[in-house]
């Protein structure tokens, strides 16, 4: 009996699935409505959760991203390269910090000329993020210089290019190191290639050392906390320093420190959480409607269930039949919902702000798939 019981159970489950499909064929509109309602709820929850997962739960693709900070409305002393580097080395709460300025330029190399997003940075940009080029080298001390504009000759006339640009312009040839590339008519020498997928900030394809000058106020400051410094301690120290360097100011323009992940998400963070609550409510409404539909169908089938009971079907056997119907309904709705979630995440990737381009939304993520499985099972149980 112990050997044949699992075989018997599997046969009964298979019979239950076949019987469920026959019921759907007899009442396609009821089955279609239930599947559509659940697919919308599950798909919306999976899609939005994948966005929440990317923005708030999954780590940024940098070394120890939990210690990376954005300094908003704050530009440290930067009239010269020496002034900035003296400031960052004297910090009591920051292990390191770097300056970034983004710009769109005409980029040319080989026979290709196009508009591209590039960034000029202090020489320590890659080391602050804990990222190193996969080919060649990054910037070294002294590569950033004093001056104006983007195209100064001298030590800052070098560039690290993105992995995609390396493939596009040089076909992935390591001999690209030492080649020249032009931005807005100025020639830069390629010294390194960034890792695949690295495009911070905002889909940057090329980085060059900065040219510091007194009038440049378009900088963004990123920093890394010192080991042992907590976020509350760092924020207090930063507030004191910001008030010393930039006294006064309104609340809206007051310098503040956030984690890099929160800084990238910005207002999208609260919007995504509110949207998550909304789609959970949609799923609850869908489950309620489907449950009412299934209860009504079960009442219509009271005679059928009574006959099966009279013929010897146990209560457990009848309950398993009803549970099988709910599980199959939930499974089909989940498959359709995943397709909807894929479309949702693809749309989100296209309309996201440039600052979030570092984040990618994927439903093929362990946390997202686990969430979908949990939602699917809860939906099946709620329907029953």
C-alpha positions as CSV (number, residue, x, y, z in Angstrom):
1,X,0.0,0.0,0.0
2,X,2.9,2.4,0.8
3,X,4.3,1.7,-2.6
4,X,1.1,2.0,-4.6
5,X,-0.3,5.0,-2.7
6,X,1.8,7.7,-4.4
7,X,1.0,6.2,-7.8
8,X,-2.7,6.3,-7.0
9,X,-2.5,9.8,-5.7
10,X,-0.7,11.0,-8.9
11,X,-3.4,9.3,-11.0
12,X,-6.1,11.0,-9.0
13,X,-4.3,14.4,-9.4
14,X,-4.0,13.9,-13.1
15,X,-7.7,13.0,-13.3
16,X,-8.5,16.2,-11.3
17,X,-6.5,18.3,-13.8
18,X,-8.3,16.7,-16.7
19,X,-11.7,17.2,-15.0
20,X,-10.8,20.9,-14.4
21,X,-10.0,21.5,-18.0
22,X,-13.3,19.9,-19.0
23,X,-15.1,22.3,-16.6
24,X,-13.3,25.3,-18.2
25,X,-14.3,24.1,-21.6
26,X,-17.9,23.9,-20.6
27,X,-17.9,27.4,-19.1
28,X,-15.1,29.3,-20.9
29,X,-16.3,32.7,-20.0
30,X,-16.2,32.0,-16.3
31,X,-12.7,30.5,-16.6
32,X,-11.5,33.3,-18.8
33,X,-12.7,36.0,-16.4
34,X,-11.1,34.3,-13.4
35,X,-7.8,33.8,-15.2
36,X,-7.7,37.4,-16.6
37,X,-8.5,38.9,-13.2
38,X,-5.8,36.9,-11.4
39,X,-3.3,37.4,-14.2
40,X,-3.7,41.2,-14.0
41,X,-3.3,41.1,-10.2
42,X,-0.3,38.8,-10.2
43,X,1.4,40.4,-13.2
44,X,1.0,43.9,-11.8
45,X,2.4,42.8,-8.4
46,X,5.3,41.0,-9.9
47,X,6.2,43.8,-12.3
48,X,6.0,46.5,-9.6
49,X,7.9,44.3,-7.1
50,X,10.7,43.8,-9.6
51,X,11.0,47.6,-9.7
52,X,10.9,47.9,-5.9
53,X,13.5,45.1,-5.7
54,X,15.9,46.9,-8.1
55,X,15.5,50.3,-6.5
56,X,15.3,49.5,-2.8
57,X,16.3,45.9,-2.1
58,X,19.0,44.8,-4.6
59,X,22.5,46.2,-4.0
60,X,24.1,48.6,-6.5
61,X,26.8,47.0,-8.7
62,X,29.6,48.6,-6.8
63,X,32.0,47.6,-4.0
64,X,30.3,47.8,-0.6
65,X,27.5,50.0,-2.0
66,X,25.9,50.4,1.5
67,X,28.7,52.9,2.4
68,X,28.4,55.0,-0.7
69,X,26.8,58.5,-0.3
70,X,25.5,61.3,-2.4
71,X,26.1,64.9,-1.1
72,X,23.2,66.9,-2.4
73,X,23.3,70.7,-2.8
74,X,27.0,70.6,-1.7
75,X,30.1,71.3,-3.7
76,X,33.3,71.0,-1.7
77,X,36.2,73.4,-2.2
78,X,37.2,72.9,-5.9
79,X,38.8,76.1,-7.2
80,X,41.8,73.9,-8.0
81,X,42.6,70.2,-8.1
82,X,44.9,70.6,-5.1
83,X,42.2,72.4,-3.0
84,X,39.7,69.6,-3.6
85,X,42.1,66.7,-2.9
86,X,43.4,68.4,0.2
87,X,39.7,68.7,1.4
88,X,38.9,65.0,0.8
89,X,42.1,63.8,2.4
90,X,41.4,65.8,5.6
91,X,37.9,64.5,6.1
92,X,37.2,62.9,9.5
93,X,34.2,60.9,8.4
94,X,34.7,60.2,4.7
95,X,37.1,57.6,3.5
96,X,37.2,59.2,0.1
97,X,35.0,61.4,-2.2
98,X,35.0,62.3,-5.9
99,X,33.5,65.0,-8.1
100,X,31.6,64.3,-11.3
101,X,30.2,66.5,-14.1
102,X,28.0,65.0,-16.8
103,X,27.6,66.4,-20.3
104,X,26.4,65.4,-23.8
105,X,29.0,65.8,-26.5
106,X,29.8,65.0,-30.1
107,X,31.9,61.8,-29.9
108,X,34.0,60.6,-32.8
109,X,36.3,57.6,-33.3
110,X,37.3,55.7,-36.4
111,X,34.5,56.6,-38.8
112,X,31.7,57.0,-36.2
113,X,30.4,60.4,-35.0
114,X,27.5,60.6,-32.7
115,X,26.0,62.2,-29.6
116,X,27.2,60.6,-26.4
117,X,26.8,61.0,-22.6
118,X,30.2,61.5,-21.0
119,X,31.5,62.6,-17.6
120,X,34.6,64.4,-16.3
121,X,35.6,63.3,-12.9
122,X,38.3,63.7,-10.3
123,X,41.0,61.1,-10.8
124,X,39.8,58.9,-7.9
125,X,36.3,58.4,-9.3
126,X,36.7,54.7,-10.0
127,X,38.5,54.0,-6.7
128,X,35.6,55.6,-4.7
129,X,33.1,53.3,-6.3
130,X,35.5,50.3,-6.0
131,X,35.5,49.6,-9.7
132,X,38.5,49.1,-11.9
133,X,38.8,48.9,-15.7
134,X,38.8,45.4,-17.2
135,X,41.3,46.4,-19.8
136,X,44.1,49.0,-19.2
137,X,44.1,51.3,-16.2
138,X,42.0,54.0,-14.5
139,X,43.1,57.5,-13.7
140,X,46.1,58.2,-11.5
141,X,46.9,61.1,-9.2
142,X,47.6,64.2,-11.2
143,X,45.5,63.2,-14.2
144,X,42.9,65.9,-13.3
145,X,44.2,69.4,-13.9
146,X,43.4,73.1,-13.3
147,X,41.8,75.1,-16.1
148,X,38.5,75.6,-17.9
149,X,36.4,73.5,-20.3
150,X,36.5,70.0,-21.4
151,X,39.2,69.9,-24.0
152,X,42.4,71.0,-22.3
153,X,45.7,69.5,-23.7
154,X,47.9,67.8,-21.1
155,X,47.5,65.1,-18.5
156,X,43.7,65.1,-18.6
157,X,43.6,64.4,-22.3
158,X,43.0,60.7,-21.5
159,X,39.8,58.6,-21.3
160,X,38.3,55.4,-19.9
161,X,35.6,54.2,-22.3
162,X,32.6,52.1,-21.6
163,X,32.6,48.4,-22.5
164,X,29.8,48.9,-25.1
165,X,31.7,51.8,-26.7
166,X,34.8,49.6,-26.8
167,X,32.9,46.9,-28.7
168,X,31.2,49.5,-31.0
169,X,34.3,51.5,-32.0
170,X,37.1,49.0,-31.7
171,X,35.4,45.6,-31.9
172,X,36.7,44.6,-28.4
173,X,40.3,44.8,-29.6
174,X,42.8,45.2,-26.7
175,X,44.9,47.3,-29.1
176,X,42.3,50.1,-28.5
177,X,44.5,51.2,-25.6
178,X,46.6,54.1,-26.9
179,X,44.1,54.9,-29.7
180,X,42.6,58.3,-29.9
181,X,39.0,59.4,-29.7
182,X,37.5,62.9,-30.1
183,X,34.9,64.6,-28.1
184,X,33.7,68.0,-29.3
185,X,36.8,68.2,-31.5
186,X,39.3,67.5,-28.7
187,X,41.5,64.5,-28.9
188,X,41.7,62.0,-26.0
189,X,43.9,58.9,-25.6
190,X,42.1,55.7,-24.5
191,X,43.8,54.3,-21.4
192,X,41.2,51.8,-20.1
193,X,37.9,50.1,-20.6
194,X,35.2,50.0,-17.9
195,X,33.6,46.7,-16.9
196,X,30.5,45.4,-18.7
197,X,27.3,47.1,-17.4
198,X,29.2,50.0,-15.7
199,X,27.7,53.2,-17.0
200,X,27.4,55.5,-13.9
201,X,26.3,58.2,-13.9
202,X,23.3,58.1,-16.3
203,X,24.5,55.8,-19.2
204,X,27.9,57.4,-19.4
205,X,30.0,55.9,-22.2
206,X,33.3,57.8,-21.6
207,X,35.0,59.2,-18.6
208,X,37.8,61.8,-18.6
209,X,39.8,63.5,-15.8
210,X,38.3,66.8,-14.7
211,X,39.5,70.3,-15.4
212,X,39.0,72.2,-12.2
213,X,38.0,75.9,-12.3
214,X,36.5,78.5,-10.0
215,X,33.3,79.0,-12.0
216,X,32.4,75.3,-12.3
217,X,29.3,74.7,-10.1
218,X,27.8,71.8,-12.1
219,X,29.5,69.1,-10.0
220,X,28.0,66.2,-8.2
221,X,29.8,64.8,-5.2
222,X,29.9,61.1,-4.3
223,X,31.6,59.7,-1.2
224,X,32.4,56.6,0.7
225,X,32.0,56.5,4.5
226,X,35.0,55.6,6.6
227,X,34.9,52.1,8.2
228,X,33.2,52.3,11.6
229,X,31.4,55.5,10.8
230,X,27.6,55.0,11.0
231,X,25.1,56.9,8.8
232,X,23.8,59.0,11.7
233,X,27.3,60.0,12.7
234,X,28.2,60.8,9.1
235,X,25.1,62.9,8.6
236,X,25.9,64.9,11.8
237,X,29.5,65.5,10.7
238,X,28.4,66.4,7.2
239,X,25.8,68.9,8.5
240,X,28.4,70.7,10.6
241,X,30.9,70.8,7.7
242,X,28.2,72.0,5.2
243,X,27.1,74.8,7.5
244,X,30.7,75.9,7.9
245,X,31.4,75.9,4.1
246,X,28.0,77.1,2.9
247,X,26.3,78.9,5.8
248,X,22.6,79.8,5.6
249,X,20.4,78.7,2.8
250,X,16.8,77.7,2.7
251,X,15.5,74.2,3.7
252,X,15.0,73.3,0.1
253,X,18.6,74.2,-0.8
254,X,20.2,73.0,2.4
255,X,23.0,70.4,1.8
256,X,22.1,66.9,2.8
257,X,23.6,63.4,2.7
258,X,21.8,60.3,1.5
259,X,22.9,56.8,0.6
260,X,23.8,56.5,-3.1
261,X,20.9,54.0,-3.6
262,X,18.3,56.4,-2.0
263,X,19.8,59.3,-3.9
264,X,19.4,57.5,-7.2
265,X,15.9,56.5,-6.5
266,X,14.8,59.9,-5.2
267,X,11.1,60.6,-5.5
268,X,10.7,57.4,-7.4
269,X,11.2,55.5,-4.2
270,X,8.0,56.8,-2.5
271,X,6.1,56.5,-5.8
272,X,7.1,52.9,-6.2
273,X,6.1,52.0,-2.7
274,X,2.7,53.7,-3.1
275,X,2.3,51.9,-6.4
276,X,3.1,48.6,-4.7
277,X,0.4,49.2,-2.2
278,X,-2.1,50.0,-5.0
279,X,-1.4,46.8,-7.0
280,X,-1.6,44.7,-3.8
281,X,-5.1,46.2,-3.4
282,X,-5.9,45.3,-7.0
283,X,-4.8,41.7,-6.3
284,X,-7.0,41.5,-3.2
285,X,-10.0,42.8,-5.2
286,X,-9.3,40.2,-7.9
287,X,-9.0,37.4,-5.4
288,X,-12.2,38.5,-3.8
289,X,-14.1,38.5,-7.1
290,X,-12.6,35.1,-8.2
291,X,-13.4,33.6,-4.8
292,X,-17.0,34.7,-5.1
293,X,-17.2,33.3,-8.6
294,X,-15.8,30.0,-7.4
295,X,-18.2,29.9,-4.4
296,X,-21.1,30.4,-6.8
297,X,-19.8,27.7,-9.1
298,X,-19.4,25.3,-6.1
299,X,-23.0,26.0,-5.0
300,X,-24.1,25.1,-8.6
301,X,-22.1,21.9,-8.3
302,X,-23.7,20.9,-5.0
303,X,-25.6,18.1,-6.7
304,X,-22.5,16.8,-8.4
305,X,-20.5,16.8,-5.2
306,X,-23.3,15.0,-3.4
307,X,-23.4,12.3,-6.0
308,X,-19.6,11.8,-5.9
309,X,-19.8,11.6,-2.1
310,X,-22.5,9.0,-2.3
311,X,-20.4,7.0,-4.7
312,X,-17.6,6.8,-2.1
313,X,-15.5,9.9,-2.6
314,X,-14.2,11.1,0.8
315,X,-14.2,14.7,1.9
316,X,-10.4,14.8,1.5
317,X,-10.8,13.6,-2.1
318,X,-13.4,16.3,-2.9
319,X,-11.3,19.0,-1.2
320,X,-8.3,17.9,-3.3
321,X,-10.4,18.3,-6.4
322,X,-11.4,21.8,-5.5
323,X,-7.8,22.7,-4.5
324,X,-6.5,21.3,-7.8
325,X,-8.9,23.6,-9.7
326,X,-7.7,26.6,-7.7
327,X,-4.0,25.7,-8.2
328,X,-4.4,25.2,-11.9
329,X,-6.3,28.5,-12.2
330,X,-3.5,30.2,-10.3
331,X,-0.8,28.5,-12.3
332,X,-2.2,29.6,-15.7
333,X,-2.8,33.1,-14.3
334,X,0.8,33.3,-13.1
335,X,2.2,32.3,-16.5
336,X,0.2,35.1,-18.2
337,X,1.0,37.4,-15.3
338,X,4.8,36.9,-15.8
339,X,4.4,37.9,-19.4
340,X,2.6,41.0,-18.3
341,X,5.3,41.7,-15.7
342,X,8.0,41.4,-18.4
343,X,6.2,44.0,-20.4
344,X,5.8,46.2,-17.3
345,X,9.5,46.1,-16.5
346,X,10.5,46.7,-20.1
347,X,8.3,49.8,-20.1
348,X,9.7,51.0,-16.8
349,X,13.3,50.6,-18.1
350,X,12.4,52.9,-21.1
351,X,10.8,55.7,-19.1
352,X,13.0,55.7,-16.0
353,X,14.9,58.9,-15.1
354,X,18.5,58.9,-16.4
355,X,19.9,58.8,-12.9
356,X,18.4,55.3,-12.5
357,X,20.0,53.8,-15.6
358,X,22.4,52.0,-13.3
359,X,19.5,49.8,-12.2
360,X,18.0,47.1,-14.3
361,X,14.6,45.5,-13.8
362,X,14.3,41.8,-14.3
363,X,11.7,39.2,-13.4
364,X,14.5,36.6,-13.7
365,X,15.6,37.4,-10.2
366,X,15.5,34.9,-7.3
367,X,13.8,37.4,-5.0
368,X,11.2,38.4,-7.6
369,X,10.5,34.8,-8.6
370,X,10.1,33.8,-4.9
371,X,7.7,36.7,-4.5
372,X,5.7,35.6,-7.5
373,X,5.5,32.0,-6.2
374,X,4.3,33.2,-2.9
375,X,1.7,35.5,-4.5
376,X,0.5,32.6,-6.7
377,X,0.1,30.2,-3.8
378,X,-1.7,32.7,-1.6
379,X,-3.9,33.5,-4.5
380,X,-4.8,29.8,-4.9
381,X,-5.5,29.4,-1.2
382,X,-7.6,32.6,-1.2
383,X,-9.6,31.4,-4.2
384,X,-10.4,28.2,-2.3
